[in-house]
Amino acid sequence: MSKNSISKKININLEDYKKLSEINLLELFLKESIILETIKESIPQSSKDKELLIKNWFKKFDKKITNELIDFPLKEISNEIDFFNLLIRKSLWIEWCKENFSNEILIEFNEKKSTYDMITYQLLRTKNKNLSNELYFKLSEDEESFEDLSFQYSEGREKFSRGIIGPVSANLPHPKLLDCLKSSPIEEINPPIEIDGWWIICKLKHIEYAKLDDLLKTKISLELGNRYINSLKKGICEKFIK
C-alpha cells in the first residue's frame, strides 16, 4: 500500500484535528492510525491465531523489552484485552517494518554501529581540580577503592551507585568521556579530564559490542518505521496548516 493511499484512509477532519491537538493526542492518534491502516489486512480473525501471536511475542521478549518496544502510554490501556490487541498490532507492525526496510536495516546498523554498543564504567567527578588530582593519586596507589571515593567525593548522582554507570548505550556519555573510555584498557584508572567545568576520573568496566541479532533488528526496524510514520504525519498535518 502506497504512502498516498494510506494517508487518504486516515479519517480526520479539521474539528478532530483541533480537538486532538488541544489534548495532546494528535501525534498518538496519527501514529496508531497509520500503523493500523498499514497492517489491518494481516490482523488474525480467530482467537487461536491471536493467541499464537501473543505467545510468540513473549517467547522473544520479556516484560522489560516489551515495555520498551510498545512505545505506547500504558495509562491509556484499560484492560488485558486492549493490551493484547496492542501487542498484536505491534507484532505485525514490526514484521511489516522488517520486511519493507530489510535493506535499510543493515545500512543503519553499519552507519550507527558504535551507538548500539553497551558500555559500563565507573566515574568520579568534582569541580575541584586539586581534589581530583589527589583522588586520582589515591586510586592509582590503591589506597582506597573507586567505589568508596566516588561515594564520598563525587558531586553527581553516580555517587549513589558508588560511581558505577551502566550498562548504557555508548552514545550517552559525553563524546570526550566516551573517547577516553574506549581508548583505555578495562579497569585502568584514567587521569582527570575536564568536561564542562567538571574534573572527571573514569574507569572502563565492560563494553559489549553490538551484534545485529533479532532484538537489534527489531529496534532498528521500529526506528525506520517511525521515520516512515513521521513522513506520513507531516503530509496529513499540512492539509490543516494554513
Helices and strands as residue ranges (DSSP letters): H 3-9, H 14-22, H 26-39, G 40-42, H 47-60, H 63-70, G 74-76, H 80-100, H 102-111, G 113-116, E 118-126, H 129-140, H 146-153, G 157-161, E 164-169, H 175-182, E 193-195, E 198-208, H 214-238
